């Protein structure tokens, strides 16, 4: 399983090519299991500009994809 960071997902949604975008496309197309943390999900949702963008993220990142990390300060 791969934990995907916010910056990777932001790059993946933008036009153009870069190594992170290509690497994540390989994960998705290769059916490699990945997760996003609750914090990444929050950051993505906060960065949306429309209801359509929010819906697209909710569709792409379903409940099974979200990783609930411990929330104590020692973890971070």
PDB file with SEQRES, HELIX, SHEET and CRYST1 records, atoms N, CA, C and O in Angstrom:
SEQRES   1 A   76  UNK UNK UNK UNK UNK UNK UNK UNK UNK UNK UNK UNK UNK          
SEQRES   2 A   76  UNK UNK UNK UNK UNK UNK UNK UNK UNK UNK UNK UNK UNK          
SEQRES   3 A   76  UNK UNK UNK UNK UNK UNK UNK UNK UNK UNK UNK UNK UNK          
SEQRES   4 A   76  UNK UNK UNK UNK UNK UNK UNK UNK UNK UNK UNK UNK UNK          
SEQRES   5 A   76  UNK UNK UNK UNK UNK UNK UNK UNK UNK UNK UNK UNK UNK          
SEQRES   6 A   76  UNK UNK UNK UNK UNK UNK UNK UNK UNK UNK UNK                  
HELIX    1 AA1 UNK A    6  UNK A   13  1                                   8    
HELIX    2 AA2 UNK A   19  UNK A   29  1                                  11    
HELIX    3 AA3 UNK A   38  UNK A   46  1                                   9    
HELIX    4 AA4 UNK A   51  UNK A   60  1                                  10    
HELIX    5 AA5 UNK A   63  UNK A   65  5                                   3    
SHEET    1 AA1 3 UNK A   2  UNK A   3  0                                        
SHEET    2 AA1 3 UNK A  34  UNK A  37  1                                        
SHEET    3 AA1 3 UNK A  66  UNK A  67  1                                        
CRYST1    1.000    1.000    1.000  90.00  90.00  90.00 P 1           1          
ATOM      1  N   UNK A   1       0.843  -1.174   0.000  1.00  0.00           N  
ATOM      2  CA  UNK A   1       0.000   0.000   0.000  1.00  0.00           C  
ATOM      3  C   UNK A   1       0.891   1.242   0.000  1.00  0.00           C  
ATOM      4  O   UNK A   1       1.958   1.266   0.614  1.00  0.00           O  
ATOM      5  N   UNK A   2       0.424   2.265  -0.704  1.00  0.00           N  
ATOM      6  CA  UNK A   2       1.158   3.517  -0.815  1.00  0.00           C  
ATOM      7  C   UNK A   2       0.322   4.628  -0.179  1.00  0.00           C  
ATOM      8  O   UNK A   2      -0.877   4.734  -0.436  1.00  0.00           O  
ATOM      9  N   UNK A   3       0.960   5.454   0.650  1.00  0.00           N  
ATOM     10  CA  UNK A   3       0.313   6.631   1.217  1.00  0.00           C  
ATOM     11  C   UNK A   3       0.643   7.810   0.310  1.00  0.00           C  
ATOM     12  O   UNK A   3       1.811   8.153   0.130  1.00  0.00           O  
ATOM     13  N   UNK A   4      -0.382   8.424  -0.256  1.00  0.00           N  
ATOM     14  CA  UNK A   4      -0.194   9.489  -1.251  1.00  0.00           C  
ATOM     15  C   UNK A   4      -0.368  10.852  -0.593  1.00  0.00           C  
ATOM     16  O   UNK A   4      -1.358  11.096   0.097  1.00  0.00           O  
ATOM     17  N   UNK A   5       0.592  11.729  -0.809  1.00  0.00           N  
ATOM     18  CA  UNK A   5       0.592  13.069  -0.235  1.00  0.00           C  
ATOM     19  C   UNK A   5      -0.237  14.032  -1.077  1.00  0.00           C  
ATOM     20  O   UNK A   5      -0.478  13.793  -2.261  1.00  0.00           O  
ATOM     21  N   UNK A   6      -0.664  15.108  -0.456  1.00  0.00           N  
ATOM     22  CA  UNK A   6      -1.471  16.136  -1.120  1.00  0.00           C  
ATOM     23  C   UNK A   6      -0.794  16.658  -2.380  1.00  0.00           C  
ATOM     24  O   UNK A   6      -1.439  16.799  -3.419  1.00  0.00           O  
ATOM     25  N   UNK A   7       0.496  16.943  -2.296  1.00  0.00           N  
ATOM     26  CA  UNK A   7       1.196  17.532  -3.451  1.00  0.00           C  
ATOM     27  C   UNK A   7       1.161  16.614  -4.667  1.00  0.00           C  
ATOM     28  O   UNK A   7       1.092  17.089  -5.800  1.00  0.00           O  
ATOM     29  N   UNK A   8       1.207  15.319  -4.445  1.00  0.00           N  
ATOM     30  CA  UNK A   8       1.143  14.370  -5.556  1.00  0.00           C  
ATOM     31  C   UNK A   8      -0.220  14.442  -6.230  1.00  0.00           C  
ATOM     32  O   UNK A   8      -0.311  14.464  -7.457  1.00  0.00           O  
ATOM     33  N   UNK A   9      -1.279  14.479  -5.426  1.00  0.00           N  
ATOM     34  CA  UNK A   9      -2.631  14.539  -5.990  1.00  0.00           C  
ATOM     35  C   UNK A   9      -2.909  15.868  -6.676  1.00  0.00           C  
ATOM     36  O   UNK A   9      -3.603  15.904  -7.693  1.00  0.00           O  
ATOM     37  N   UNK A  10      -2.383  16.950  -6.141  1.00  0.00           N  
ATOM     38  CA  UNK A  10      -2.548  18.261  -6.790  1.00  0.00           C  
ATOM     39  C   UNK A  10      -1.847  18.248  -8.142  1.00  0.00           C  
ATOM     40  O   UNK A  10      -2.416  18.686  -9.142  1.00  0.00           O  
ATOM     41  N   UNK A  11      -0.611  17.747  -8.177  1.00  0.00           N  
ATOM     42  CA  UNK A  11       0.115  17.643  -9.453  1.00  0.00           C  
ATOM     43  C   UNK A  11      -0.646  16.770 -10.442  1.00  0.00           C  
ATOM     44  O   UNK A  11      -0.716  17.083 -11.630  1.00  0.00           O  
ATOM     45  N   UNK A  12      -1.217  15.673  -9.946  1.00  0.00           N  
ATOM     46  CA  UNK A  12      -1.927  14.720 -10.804  1.00  0.00           C  
ATOM     47  C   UNK A  12      -3.148  15.360 -11.468  1.00  0.00           C  
ATOM     48  O   UNK A  12      -3.498  14.994 -12.590  1.00  0.00           O  
ATOM     49  N   UNK A  13      -3.788  16.293 -10.803  1.00  0.00           N  
ATOM     50  CA  UNK A  13      -4.983  16.917 -11.363  1.00  0.00           C  
ATOM     51  C   UNK A  13      -4.668  18.043 -12.337  1.00  0.00           C  
ATOM     52  O   UNK A  13      -5.540  18.475 -13.091  1.00  0.00           O  
ATOM     53  N   UNK A  14      -3.439  18.514 -12.325  1.00  0.00           N  
ATOM     54  CA  UNK A  14      -3.063  19.630 -13.209  1.00  0.00           C  
ATOM     55  C   UNK A  14      -2.599  19.134 -14.565  1.00  0.00           C  
ATOM     56  O   UNK A  14      -2.170  17.993 -14.734  1.00  0.00           O  
ATOM     57  N   UNK A  15      -2.705  20.048 -15.528  1.00  0.00           N  
ATOM     58  CA  UNK A  15      -2.224  19.735 -16.874  1.00  0.00           C  
ATOM     59  C   UNK A  15      -0.707  19.716 -16.881  1.00  0.00           C  
ATOM     60  O   UNK A  15      -0.058  20.328 -16.033  1.00  0.00           O  
ATOM     61  N   UNK A  16      -0.161  19.013 -17.836  1.00  0.00           N  
ATOM     62  CA  UNK A  16       1.288  18.929 -17.963  1.00  0.00           C  
ATOM     63  C   UNK A  16       1.795  17.628 -17.383  1.00  0.00           C  
ATOM     64  O   UNK A  16       1.048  16.862 -16.773  1.00  0.00           O  
ATOM     65  N   UNK A  17       3.071  17.394 -17.582  1.00  0.00           N  
ATOM     66  CA  UNK A  17       3.685  16.155 -17.123  1.00  0.00           C  
ATOM     67  C   UNK A  17       4.810  16.451 -16.155  1.00  0.00           C  
ATOM     68  O   UNK A  17       5.547  17.424 -16.315  1.00  0.00           O  
ATOM     69  N   UNK A  18       4.933  15.612 -15.161  1.00  0.00           N  
ATOM     70  CA  UNK A  18       6.088  15.614 -14.281  1.00  0.00           C  
ATOM     71  C   UNK A  18       6.256  14.218 -13.707  1.00  0.00           C  
ATOM     72  O   UNK A  18       5.388  13.365 -13.893  1.00  0.00           O  
ATOM     73  N   UNK A  19       7.343  13.977 -13.023  1.00  0.00           N  
ATOM     74  CA  UNK A  19       7.648  12.624 -12.556  1.00  0.00           C  
ATOM     75  C   UNK A  19       6.648  12.133 -11.507  1.00  0.00           C  
ATOM     76  O   UNK A  19       6.313  10.948 -11.493  1.00  0.00           O  
ATOM     77  N   UNK A  20       6.163  13.018 -10.629  1.00  0.00           N  
ATOM     78  CA  UNK A  20       5.205  12.607  -9.607  1.00  0.00           C  
ATOM     79  C   UNK A  20       3.872  12.227 -10.234  1.00  0.00           C  
ATOM     80  O   UNK A  20       3.243  11.247  -9.835  1.00  0.00           O  
ATOM     81  N   UNK A  21       3.453  13.002 -11.209  1.00  0.00           N  
ATOM     82  CA  UNK A  21       2.197  12.707 -11.906  1.00  0.00           C  
ATOM     83  C   UNK A  21       2.299  11.343 -12.592  1.00  0.00           C  
ATOM     84  O   UNK A  21       1.376  10.533 -12.507  1.00  0.00           O  
ATOM     85  N   UNK A  22       3.393  11.097 -13.254  1.00  0.00           N  
ATOM     86  CA  UNK A  22       3.599   9.828 -13.945  1.00  0.00           C  
ATOM     87  C   UNK A  22       3.623   8.668 -12.944  1.00  0.00           C  
ATOM     88  O   UNK A  22       3.034   7.617 -13.193  1.00  0.00           O  
ATOM     89  N   UNK A  23       4.299   8.863 -11.827  1.00  0.00           N  
ATOM     90  CA  UNK A  23       4.389   7.801 -10.823  1.00  0.00           C  
ATOM     91  C   UNK A  23       3.007   7.460 -10.261  1.00  0.00           C  
ATOM     92  O   UNK A  23       2.691   6.286 -10.065  1.00  0.00           O  
ATOM     93  N   UNK A  24       2.185   8.478 -10.002  1.00  0.00           N  
ATOM     94  CA  UNK A  24       0.854   8.202  -9.464  1.00  0.00           C  
ATOM     95  C   UNK A  24      -0.035   7.566 -10.525  1.00  0.00           C  
ATOM     96  O   UNK A  24      -0.847   6.698 -10.203  1.00  0.00           O  
ATOM     97  N   UNK A  25       0.099   7.973 -11.767  1.00  0.00           N  
ATOM     98  CA  UNK A  25      -0.657   7.324 -12.846  1.00  0.00           C  
ATOM     99  C   UNK A  25      -0.300   5.843 -12.926  1.00  0.00           C  
ATOM    100  O   UNK A  25      -1.170   5.003 -13.160  1.00  0.00           O  
ATOM    101  N   UNK A  26       0.980   5.523 -12.731  1.00  0.00           N  
ATOM    102  CA  UNK A  26       1.403   4.120 -12.725  1.00  0.00           C  
ATOM    103  C   UNK A  26       0.737   3.350 -11.586  1.00  0.00           C  
ATOM    104  O   UNK A  26       0.368   2.188 -11.751  1.00  0.00           O  
ATOM    105  N   UNK A  27       0.584   4.000 -10.430  1.00  0.00           N  
ATOM    106  CA  UNK A  27      -0.086   3.372  -9.285  1.00  0.00           C  
ATOM    107  C   UNK A  27      -1.546   3.087  -9.624  1.00  0.00           C  
ATOM    108  O   UNK A  27      -2.033   1.973  -9.434  1.00  0.00           O  
ATOM    109  N   UNK A  28      -2.236   4.106 -10.126  1.00  0.00           N  
ATOM    110  CA  UNK A  28      -3.669   3.973 -10.435  1.00  0.00           C  
ATOM    111  C   UNK A  28      -3.883   2.935 -11.539  1.00  0.00           C  
ATOM    112  O   UNK A  28      -4.715   2.040 -11.398  1.00  0.00           O  
ATOM    113  N   UNK A  29      -3.145   3.055 -12.617  1.00  0.00           N  
ATOM    114  CA  UNK A  29      -3.323   2.142 -13.748  1.00  0.00           C  
ATOM    115  C   UNK A  29      -2.862   0.723 -13.426  1.00  0.00           C  
ATOM    116  O   UNK A  29      -3.336  -0.240 -14.030  1.00  0.00           O  
ATOM    117  N   UNK A  30      -1.942   0.596 -12.479  1.00  0.00           N  
ATOM    118  CA  UNK A  30      -1.452  -0.713 -12.084  1.00  0.00           C  
ATOM    119  C   UNK A  30      -2.268  -1.352 -10.971  1.00  0.00           C  
ATOM    120  O   UNK A  30      -1.935  -2.426 -10.471  1.00  0.00           O  
ATOM    121  N   UNK A  31      -3.351  -0.663 -10.592  1.00  0.00           N  
ATOM    122  CA  UNK A  31      -4.222  -1.160  -9.518  1.00  0.00           C  
ATOM    123  C   UNK A  31      -3.449  -1.432  -8.233  1.00  0.00           C  
ATOM    124  O   UNK A  31      -3.747  -2.378  -7.503  1.00  0.00           O  
ATOM    125  N   UNK A  32      -2.454  -0.593  -7.968  1.00  0.00           N  
ATOM    126  CA  UNK A  32      -1.677  -0.698  -6.731  1.00  0.00           C  
ATOM    127  C   UNK A  32      -2.479  -0.014  -5.627  1.00  0.00           C  
ATOM    128  O   UNK A  32      -2.911   1.126  -5.795  1.00  0.00           O  
ATOM    129  N   UNK A  33      -2.682  -0.694  -4.503  1.00  0.00           N  
ATOM    130  CA  UNK A  33      -3.474  -0.092  -3.430  1.00  0.00           C  
ATOM    131  C   UNK A  33      -2.810   1.179  -2.901  1.00  0.00           C  
ATOM    132  O   UNK A  33      -1.602   1.209  -2.669  1.00  0.00           O  
ATOM    133  N   UNK A  34      -3.602   2.214  -2.717  1.00  0.00           N  
ATOM    134  CA  UNK A  34      -3.092   3.465  -2.158  1.00  0.00           C  
ATOM    135  C   UNK A  34      -4.120   4.031  -1.202  1.00  0.00           C  
ATOM    136  O   UNK A  34      -5.302   3.694  -1.261  1.00  0.00           O  
ATOM    137  N   UNK A  35      -3.650   4.894  -0.322  1.00  0.00           N  
ATOM    138  CA  UNK A  35      -4.514   5.570   0.636  1.00  0.00           C  
ATOM    139  C   UNK A  35      -4.100   7.027   0.716  1.00  0.00           C  
ATOM    140  O   UNK A  35      -2.974   7.390   0.377  1.00  0.00           O  
ATOM    141  N   UNK A  36      -5.026   7.851   1.167  1.00  0.00           N  
ATOM    142  CA  UNK A  36      -4.736   9.239   1.522  1.00  0.00           C  
ATOM    143  C   UNK A  36      -5.122   9.408   2.980  1.00  0.00           C  
ATOM    144  O   UNK A  36      -6.083   8.801   3.452  1.00  0.00           O  
ATOM    145  N   UNK A  37      -4.372  10.231   3.686  1.00  0.00           N  
ATOM    146  CA  UNK A  37      -4.710  10.461   5.084  1.00  0.00           C  
ATOM    147  C   UNK A  37      -5.910  11.402   5.175  1.00  0.00           C  
ATOM    148  O   UNK A  37      -6.260  12.088   4.214  1.00  0.00           O  
ATOM    149  N   UNK A  38      -6.513  11.414   6.326  1.00  0.00           N  
ATOM    150  CA  UNK A  38      -7.624  12.339   6.575  1.00  0.00           C  
ATOM    151  C   UNK A  38      -7.155  13.776   6.345  1.00  0.00           C  
ATOM    152  O   UNK A  38      -7.904  14.607   5.829  1.00  0.00           O  
ATOM    153  N   UNK A  39      -5.917  14.058   6.731  1.00  0.00           N  
ATOM    154  CA  UNK A  39      -5.384  15.418   6.554  1.00  0.00           C  
ATOM    155  C   UNK A  39      -5.235  15.772   5.076  1.00  0.00           C  
ATOM    156  O   UNK A  39      -5.526  16.900   4.676  1.00  0.00           O  
ATOM    157  N   UNK A  40      -4.793  14.835   4.278  1.00  0.00           N  
ATOM    158  CA  UNK A  40      -4.684  15.069   2.840  1.00  0.00           C  
ATOM    159  C   UNK A  40      -6.062  15.323   2.245  1.00  0.00           C  
ATOM    160  O   UNK A  40      -6.239  16.231   1.433  1.00  0.00           O  
ATOM    161  N   UNK A  41      -7.027  14.522   2.651  1.00  0.00           N  
ATOM    162  CA  UNK A  41      -8.402  14.707   2.164  1.00  0.00           C  
ATOM    163  C   UNK A  41      -8.902  16.108   2.513  1.00  0.00           C  
ATOM    164  O   UNK A  41      -9.502  16.785   1.678  1.00  0.00           O  
ATOM    165  N   UNK A  42      -8.655  16.537   3.746  1.00  0.00           N  
ATOM    166  CA  UNK A  42      -9.073  17.880   4.168  1.00  0.00           C  
ATOM    167  C   UNK A  42      -8.400  18.952   3.320  1.00  0.00           C  
ATOM    168  O   UNK A  42      -9.054  19.893   2.871  1.00  0.00           O  
ATOM    169  N   UNK A  43      -7.098  18.813   3.100  1.00  0.00           N  
ATOM    170  CA  UNK A  43      -6.375  19.802   2.299  1.00  0.00           C  
ATOM    171  C   UNK A  43      -6.916  19.862   0.878  1.00  0.00           C  
ATOM    172  O   UNK A  43      -7.060  20.946   0.314  1.00  0.00           O  
ATOM    173  N   UNK A  44      -7.214  18.714   0.299  1.00  0.00           N  
ATOM    174  CA  UNK A  44      -7.777  18.701  -1.054  1.00  0.00           C  
ATOM    175  C   UNK A  44      -9.134  19.382  -1.093  1.00  0.00           C  
ATOM    176  O   UNK A  44      -9.413  20.170  -1.997  1.00  0.00           O  
ATOM    177  N   UNK A  45      -9.973  19.082  -0.119  1.00  0.00           N  
ATOM    178  CA  UNK A  45     -11.316  19.672  -0.095  1.00  0.00           C  
ATOM    179  C   UNK A  45     -11.248  21.191   0.113  1.00  0.00           C  
ATOM    180  O   UNK A  45     -12.015  21.941  -0.490  1.00  0.00           O  
ATOM    181  N   UNK A  46     -10.331  21.630   0.962  1.00  0.00           N  
ATOM    182  CA  UNK A  46     -10.178  23.069   1.194  1.00  0.00           C  
ATOM    183  C   UNK A  46      -9.679  23.790  -0.047  1.00  0.00           C  
ATOM    184  O   UNK A  46      -9.967  24.971  -0.240  1.00  0.00           O  
ATOM    185  N   UNK A  47      -8.936  23.088  -0.884  1.00  0.00           N  
ATOM    186  CA  UNK A  47      -8.374  23.706  -2.084  1.00  0.00           C  
ATOM    187  C   UNK A  47      -9.312  23.734  -3.271  1.00  0.00           C  
ATOM    188  O   UNK A  47      -8.968  24.295  -4.311  1.00  0.00           O  
ATOM    189  N   UNK A  48     -10.491  23.141  -3.143  1.00  0.00           N  
ATOM    190  CA  UNK A  48     -11.415  23.129  -4.276  1.00  0.00           C  
ATOM    191  C   UNK A  48     -12.005  24.514  -4.507  1.00  0.00           C  
ATOM    192  O   UNK A  48     -12.100  25.335  -3.595  1.00  0.00           O  
ATOM    193  N   UNK A  49     -12.394  24.743  -5.746  1.00  0.00           N  
ATOM    194  CA  UNK A  49     -12.943  26.056  -6.119  1.00  0.00           C  
ATOM    195  C   UNK A  49     -14.417  25.996  -6.465  1.00  0.00           C  
ATOM    196  O   UNK A  49     -15.046  27.027  -6.702  1.00  0.00           O  
ATOM    197  N   UNK A  50     -14.971  24.797  -6.496  1.00  0.00           N  
ATOM    198  CA  UNK A  50     -16.384  24.680  -6.882  1.00  0.00           C  
ATOM    199  C   UNK A  50     -16.988  23.395  -6.320  1.00  0.00           C  
ATOM    200  O   UNK A  50     -16.281  22.488  -5.882  1.00  0.00           O  
ATOM    201  N   UNK A  51     -18.302  23.353  -6.347  1.00  0.00           N  
ATOM    202  CA  UNK A  51     -19.002  22.131  -5.934  1.00  0.00           C  
ATOM    203  C   UNK A  51     -18.641  20.965  -6.845  1.00  0.00           C  
ATOM    204  O   UNK A  51     -18.567  19.819  -6.400  1.00  0.00           O  
ATOM    205  N   UNK A  52     -18.419  21.261  -8.114  1.00  0.00           N  
ATOM    206  CA  UNK A  52     -18.061  20.209  -9.070  1.00  0.00           C  
ATOM    207  C   UNK A  52     -16.706  19.592  -8.715  1.00  0.00           C  
ATOM    208  O   UNK A  52     -16.543  18.373  -8.778  1.00  0.00           O  
ATOM    209  N   UNK A  53     -15.730  20.434  -8.340  1.00  0.00           N  
ATOM    210  CA  UNK A  53     -14.422  19.919  -7.936  1.00  0.00           C  
ATOM    211  C   UNK A  53     -14.543  19.064  -6.675  1.00  0.00           C  
ATOM    212  O   UNK A  53     -13.932  17.999  -6.582  1.00  0.00           O  
ATOM    213  N   UNK A  54     -15.330  19.531  -5.708  1.00  0.00           N  
ATOM    214  CA  UNK A  54     -15.526  18.765  -4.473  1.00  0.00           C  
ATOM    215  C   UNK A  54     -16.161  17.415  -4.774  1.00  0.00           C  
ATOM    216  O   UNK A  54     -15.761  16.401  -4.204  1.00  0.00           O  
ATOM    217  N   UNK A  55     -17.136  17.395  -5.654  1.00  0.00           N  
ATOM    218  CA  UNK A  55     -17.807  16.143  -6.018  1.00  0.00           C  
ATOM    219  C   UNK A  55     -16.832  15.190  -6.699  1.00  0.00           C  
ATOM    220  O   UNK A  55     -16.867  13.982  -6.463  1.00  0.00           O  
ATOM    221  N   UNK A  56     -15.972  15.733  -7.533  1.00  0.00           N  
ATOM    222  CA  UNK A  56     -15.000  14.903  -8.242  1.00  0.00           C  
ATOM    223  C   UNK A  56     -14.018  14.257  -7.261  1.00  0.00           C  
ATOM    224  O   UNK A  56     -13.673  13.085  -7.407  1.00  0.00           O  
ATOM    225  N   UNK A  57     -13.576  15.014  -6.277  1.00  0.00           N  
ATOM    226  CA  UNK A  57     -12.663  14.471  -5.270  1.00  0.00           C  
ATOM    227  C   UNK A  57     -13.369  13.414  -4.435  1.00  0.00           C  
ATOM    228  O   UNK A  57     -12.806  12.354  -4.162  1.00  0.00           O  
ATOM    229  N   UNK A  58     -14.601  13.699  -4.029  1.00  0.00           N  
ATOM    230  CA  UNK A  58     -15.361  12.726  -3.235  1.00  0.00           C  
ATOM    231  C   UNK A  58     -15.570  11.434  -4.014  1.00  0.00           C  
ATOM    232  O   UNK A  58     -15.553  10.348  -3.435  1.00  0.00           O  
ATOM    233  N   UNK A  59     -15.765  11.546  -5.310  1.00  0.00           N  
ATOM    234  CA  UNK A  59     -15.962  10.358  -6.139  1.00  0.00           C  
ATOM    235  C   UNK A  59     -14.661   9.566  -6.262  1.00  0.00           C  
ATOM    236  O   UNK A  59     -14.664   8.337  -6.194  1.00  0.00           O  
ATOM    237  N   UNK A  60     -13.556  10.277  -6.443  1.00  0.00           N  
ATOM    238  CA  UNK A  60     -12.263   9.621  -6.631  1.00  0.00           C  
ATOM    239  C   UNK A  60     -11.744   9.014  -5.328  1.00  0.00           C  
ATOM    240  O   UNK A  60     -11.219   7.901  -5.316  1.00  0.00           O  
ATOM    241  N   UNK A  61     -11.898   9.758  -4.237  1.00  0.00           N  
ATOM    242  CA  UNK A  61     -11.413   9.291  -2.942  1.00  0.00           C  
ATOM    243  C   UNK A  61     -12.613   8.842  -2.123  1.00  0.00           C  
ATOM    244  O   UNK A  61     -13.287   9.648  -1.482  1.00  0.00           O  
ATOM    245  N   UNK A  62     -12.859   7.559  -2.159  1.00  0.00           N  
ATOM    246  CA  UNK A  62     -13.995   7.035  -1.415  1.00  0.00           C  
ATOM    247  C   UNK A  62     -13.570   6.672   0.010  1.00  0.00           C  
ATOM    248  O   UNK A  62     -12.398   6.794   0.364  1.00  0.00           O  
ATOM    249  N   UNK A  63     -14.513   6.234   0.807  1.00  0.00           N  
ATOM    250  CA  UNK A  63     -14.253   5.910   2.212  1.00  0.00           C  
ATOM    251  C   UNK A  63     -13.141   4.873   2.384  1.00  0.00           C  
ATOM    252  O   UNK A  63     -12.381   4.936   3.350  1.00  0.00           O  
ATOM    253  N   UNK A  64     -13.044   3.940   1.475  1.00  0.00           N  
ATOM    254  CA  UNK A  64     -12.030   2.888   1.582  1.00  0.00           C  
ATOM    255  C   UNK A  64     -10.623   3.412   1.335  1.00  0.00           C  
ATOM    256  O   UNK A  64      -9.647   2.774   1.728  1.00  0.00           O  
ATOM    257  N   UNK A  65     -10.512   4.552   0.697  1.00  0.00           N  
ATOM    258  CA  UNK A  65      -9.211   5.118   0.348  1.00  0.00           C  
ATOM    259  C   UNK A  65      -8.641   5.985   1.472  1.00  0.00           C  
ATOM    260  O   UNK A  65      -7.441   6.258   1.491  1.00  0.00           O  
ATOM    261  N   UNK A  66      -9.483   6.416   2.400  1.00  0.00           N  
ATOM    262  CA  UNK A  66      -9.052   7.331   3.455  1.00  0.00           C  
ATOM    263  C   UNK A  66      -8.446   6.553   4.618  1.00  0.00           C  
ATOM    264  O   UNK A  66      -9.050   5.618   5.143  1.00  0.00           O  
ATOM    265  N   UNK A  67      -7.250   6.955   5.005  1.00  0.00           N  
ATOM    266  CA  UNK A  67      -6.541   6.346   6.119  1.00  0.00           C  
ATOM    267  C   UNK A  67      -6.685   7.254   7.333  1.00  0.00           C  
ATOM    268  O   UNK A  67      -6.304   8.424   7.291  1.00  0.00           O  
ATOM    269  N   UNK A  68      -7.229   6.717   8.398  1.00  0.00           N  
ATOM    270  CA  UNK A  68      -7.429   7.488   9.630  1.00  0.00           C  
ATOM    271  C   UNK A  68      -6.206   7.303  10.521  1.00  0.00           C  
ATOM    272  O   UNK A  68      -6.017   6.253  11.136  1.00  0.00           O  
ATOM    273  N   UNK A  69      -5.388   8.334  10.575  1.00  0.00           N  
ATOM    274  CA  UNK A  69      -4.156   8.293  11.349  1.00  0.00           C  
ATOM    275  C   UNK A  69      -4.421   8.664  12.803  1.00  0.00           C  
ATOM    276  O   UNK A  69      -5.404   9.341  13.106  1.00  0.00           O  
ATOM    277  N   UNK A  70      -3.543   8.219  13.704  1.00  0.00           N  
ATOM    278  CA  UNK A  70      -3.671   8.659  15.097  1.00  0.00           C  
ATOM    279  C   UNK A  70      -3.539  10.182  15.159  1.00  0.00           C  
ATOM    280  O   UNK A  70      -2.804  10.771  14.367  1.00  0.00           O  
ATOM    281  N   UNK A  71      -4.225  10.802  16.065  1.00  0.00           N  
ATOM    282  CA  UNK A  71      -4.230  12.267  16.075  1.00  0.00           C  
ATOM    283  C   UNK A  71      -3.539  12.867  17.287  1.00  0.00           C  
ATOM    284  O   UNK A  71      -3.816  14.013  17.641  1.00  0.00           O  
ATOM    285  N   UNK A  72      -2.645  12.124  17.933  1.00  0.00           N  
ATOM    286  CA  UNK A  72      -1.921  12.740  19.038  1.00  0.00           C  
ATOM    287  C   UNK A  72      -0.643  13.401  18.516  1.00  0.00           C  
ATOM    288  O   UNK A  72      -0.132  13.038  17.456  1.00  0.00           O  
ATOM    289  N   UNK A  73      -0.144  14.356  19.259  1.00  0.00           N  
ATOM    290  CA  UNK A  73       1.009  15.128  18.802  1.00  0.00           C  
ATOM    291  C   UNK A  73       2.269  14.275  18.693  1.00  0.00           C  
ATOM    292  O   UNK A  73       3.136  14.571  17.871  1.00  0.00           O  
ATOM    293  N   UNK A  74       2.388  13.238  19.493  1.00  0.00           N  
ATOM    294  CA  UNK A  74       3.562  12.371  19.404  1.00  0.00           C  
ATOM    295  C   UNK A  74       3.660  11.709  18.024  1.00  0.00           C  
ATOM    296  O   UNK A  74       4.759  11.500  17.511  1.00  0.00           O  
ATOM    297  N   UNK A  75       2.530  11.387  17.438  1.00  0.00           N  
ATOM    298  CA  UNK A  75       2.534  10.781  16.114  1.00  0.00           C  
ATOM    299  C   UNK A  75       3.119  11.726  15.074  1.00  0.00           C  
ATOM    300  O   UNK A  75       3.927  11.325  14.236  1.00  0.00           O  
ATOM    301  N   UNK A  76       2.694  13.008  15.140  1.00  0.00           N  
ATOM    302  CA  UNK A  76       3.140  13.965  14.147  1.00  0.00           C  
ATOM    303  C   UNK A  76       4.552  14.433  14.438  1.00  0.00           C  
ATOM    304  O   UNK A  76       5.097  15.250  13.696  1.00  0.00           O  
TER     305      UNK A  76                                                      
END                                                                             
